Amino acid sequence: MEALFRELEELVPRHFNGVEQSQVIDKWLNSDRDRLHKFQNITHSWLLSMRDATASDIDFGAPGGRGMVWYRIYGVKKPVESYGSFSNHAFTAIILASLSPSQKDILFMRKSVDFSLEITEDDRKARFRGTVYYDRGSLCCNFRRINDKLYTIEGLGIPRPIAERLNLRNEKIGLILITGITGSGKSTTLDAITDLNNRDNEAHIVIIGHPIEYVHESKRCLVRHREVGVDVLSFEAGAIEALRQDPDIIIVGEMRDPRTIATVLEITDSGHKAFSTLHTSSAIDSIHRIIAEFPPEEQERIRNRLADVLCVIMSQKLIPTVDGKLVMAKEILSVDSSVQAAIRNKNIGEIYQMMVEGRRLGMLTLEQDLLELCKKGTITNKTAMNYANNKKRMQQLLTMS
């Protein structure tokens, strides 16, 4: 490989940058199939090593990476010294070797591309969610490792009353939202819910993702996976098209914009069960966010529609534990007539107290869950305070306990 790296450094004119630089390297890579495979193997070896290192993410490329490969392990991102250092050109070749021609077309046109990657080695499959983009004119990337095992609803600590509402067998329609910041485990929770329904019901599940992460085998359910950019143009288009595909459950990977939100509300209104995600840190923030996405003249209609279709919101965070790992803390809202009335009457602030008092319905606030983790010795009081949404309430709970 050293000879190839030296050849690569002499290949690109010094004044080339950005897409021009990438296209020269891509042409060089594809002129020799054996050379292309050698660079692919570098990426694949780094990705496959993530499982043994318990790494969730890998980053490399461009000046910001300082020539190093970086792993995120239990929330901490550090360079992997044992891999050595590489030039920006070398990283560009390594990255481009893992992209398909259509993915490279998107990258060169939009300056970034999101995709899924599956690697098979010794009959073992590993899947990753990748994003490639530019940093100061050079390519860099992030790959997130997709768990190859499914968690159960019980394993995630979801209360039985909520688990029953998530199951198509018990509730045929309604909207369930899983929310949290990037990297908070939303996809893991959504996959556990999908598997619950796949095992317990005879139905049709349509999953629209960008990209598709975990691939569910059809068990008792017929499961379809539609990847944005590959199988369908957008989340919105996928949700609308799904209505003509005889679905029972429609899973929309993310509600990113008002049009997608409106479409998801429409498909639940039409008598389907829908699951989706939002980048919000609490149940109340999720309600505010959905309504605020629309202009003032539409908000009353959206508020009433949301009150009609919303069933459950589960907001979650991954919290560092005392032994240096991560544990999920969650907040759960189960919508009943009182919550519906609060949404319709613009009294959303009252919902927090409803969650505090709604344990028999499976509800809890993030602060209540953090307190339980403190009592078990899983996290420290300081960590609970750092991650609480309502720090004043968290302090009161810790003082009373």
Sequence and secondary structure as in RCSB ss.txt:
>XXXX:A:sequence
MEALFRELEELVPRHFNGVEQSQVIDKWLNSDRDRLHKFQNITHSWLLSMRDATASDIDFGAPGGRGMVWYRIYG
VKKPVESYGSFSNHAFTAIILASLSPSQKDILFMRKSVDFSLEITEDDRKARFRGTVYYDRGSLCCNFRRINDKL
YTIEGLGIPRPIAERLNLRNEKIGLILITGITGSGKSTTLDAITDLNNRDNEAHIVIIGHPIEYVHESKRCLVRH
REVGVDVLSFEAGAIEALRQDPDIIIVGEMRDPRTIATVLEITDSGHKAFSTLHTSSAIDSIHRIIAEFPPEEQE
RIRNRLADVLCVIMSQKLIPTVDGKLVMAKEILSVDSSVQAAIRNKNIGEIYQMMVEGRRLGMLTLEQDLLELCK
KGTITNKTAMNYANNKKRMQQLLTMS
>XXXX:A:secstr
 HHHHHHHHHHS TT  HHHHHHHHHHHHHT HHHHHHHHHHHHHHHHHHHHTTEEEEEEETGGGTT EEEEETT
EEEE GGG    HHHHHHHHHTTS HHHHHHHHHHSEEEEEEEEEETTEEEEEEEEEEEETTEEEEEEEEE SS 
  TTTTT  HHHHHHHSTTT  SEEEEEE STTSSHHHHHHHHHHHHHHH   EEEEEESS  S    SSSEEEE
EEBTTTBS HHHHHHHHTTS  SEEEES   SHHHHHHHHHHHHTT EEEEEES SSHHHHHHHHHHTS HHHHH
HHHHHHHHHEEEEEEEEEEE TTS EEEEEEEEE  HHHHHHHHTT GGGHHHHHHT GGGT B HHHHHHHHHH
TTSS HHHHHHH SSHHHHHHHHHH 
